[in-house]
Amino acid sequence: MKTLRKIIVFAALLLLLSWRPDYDHLDWTEYYPVLMHKADLENSVINLQPQDFVNSGKVYIYGNNIYIVELYKGIHVIDNSSPSTPEKIGFINIPGTIDVAIKDNVLFADNAVDLVSIDISAYPTIQVLNRVSDVFPELTPPDLDFIPYGYSVYSRPVNTVIVAWVKK
């Protein structure tokens, strides 16, 4: 009798310990990633015509220009030589950007997981001076501090990076 009771208790414990909830079906985030192939990312930094502000971030003032980050998209360039009438003069396309710094006419920005340095001394002509690959962690969804497994490097096409998150 005692042996049977021990077997039943052991079997019940074994069943409880071997059960794990299935979290794979859960929707961890309200966002889905925008992916870009790594080769396309490396050729994505270009100067464009001025764009409308949609989701602006950090502001950086250098010389007579104001640089405003458009989250995940790039950097607005505004001529502020006449502060009473600032004028949009361009947009530097840098997918996956959220931060910017400038020193000695070189703009430093995150290009998703890469750090790029861009010569802006002859703006609107720009030149990528250097790229340091894979120095930043991948962008996480705005509502989480981690990337759900379904969107991780193990669950998406090879050589792709997350450059933005879009609400579902």
Secondary structure, DSSP 8 states (H G I E B T S, - for coil): -HHHHHHHHHHHHHHHHH-----TTS---SEEEEEEEHHHHHT--EEES----SSEEEEEEETTEEEEEETTTEEEEEE-SSTTS-EEEEEEE-TT---EEEETTEEEEEETTEEEEEE-TTTTS-EEEEEETT-S-----TT-SS--GGGSGGGS-TTEEEEEEEE-
